[in-house]
Each structure stands twice: as C-alpha cells, then as structure tokens.
C-alpha cells in the first residue's frame, strides 16, 4: 500500500476510535460511576477515569497528526 493509503487508513482509525471513545466509552463510564455506591477516595479516583481516557485519546490524535 502506498503512503497516502496508509495515512488515510491511520487517520480513519484514529477518527473512529475518537468518536467511539468520546460518544460511547466516556459517557458509559461516567454513568456507571454515578450509579455506583463508592464514596471517598475511591469515588474521587474513579471520577478522573473519564478525564484520563480523554487525555489518552488526545495524545493519540496528537501523535498521529505529528507523524510520530
């Protein structure tokens, strides 16, 4: 496959992964955490889970765009 085809395939993969992550994974995790009975430190750590997933997605997109 040529370089242009590889780039398009990689960008489509990142795009689909980002859409799934933002539209499905983060809301589902937030809903599960809100409906759980955890409190205190555990709840605080779990509340940061959505943010960490968003950071990983952002980093992945930045690496793909940067070419690394």
C-alpha positions in Angstrom: 0.0 0.0 0.0 1.3 3.5 -0.8 2.0 6.1 1.9 -1.2 8.1 1.1 -3.3 5.0 1.6 -1.6 4.2 4.9 -2.1 7.8 6.1 -5.8 7.7 5.2 -6.2 4.3 6.9 -4.5 5.5 10.1 -6.5 8.7 10.2 -9.8 6.9 9.7 -8.8 4.5 12.5 -8.0 7.4 14.9 -11.2 9.2 13.9 -13.4 6.1 14.6 -11.5 5.5 17.8 -12.0 9.0 19.0 -15.7 9.0 18.1 -16.3 5.8 19.9 -14.2 6.9 22.9 -16.0 10.3 23.2 -19.5 9.2 22.3 -19.6 5.8 24.0 -16.9 5.0 26.4 -16.7 8.2 28.4 -20.5 8.6 29.0 -20.9 4.9 29.9 -18.0 5.1 32.4 -19.4 8.3 33.9 -22.9 6.7 34.2 -21.6 3.6 35.9 -19.6 5.7 38.4 -22.6 7.9 39.2 -24.8 4.8 39.8 -22.2 3.0 42.0 -22.1 3.2 45.7 -18.5 4.2 46.1 -17.5 7.1 48.2 -14.5 8.9 49.5 -11.1 8.4 47.8 -12.3 5.6 45.6 -15.0 7.9 44.1 -12.5 10.7 43.6 -10.1 8.4 41.7 -13.0 6.9 39.6 -14.2 10.4 38.7 -10.9 11.0 37.0 -11.2 7.9 34.8 -13.2 9.8 32.0 -10.6 12.6 32.0 -7.7 10.1 31.7 -9.4 8.4 28.7 -9.9 11.8 27.1 -6.2 12.6 27.6 -5.2 9.3 26.0 -7.4 9.9 23.0 -6.0 13.5 22.7 -2.4 12.2 22.9 -3.1 9.5 20.3 -4.6 12.1 17.9 -1.7 14.4 18.5 0.9 11.7 17.8 -0.9 10.7 14.6 -1.0 14.3 13.4 2.6 14.9 14.4 3.8 11.9 12.5 5.5 10.2 15.4 
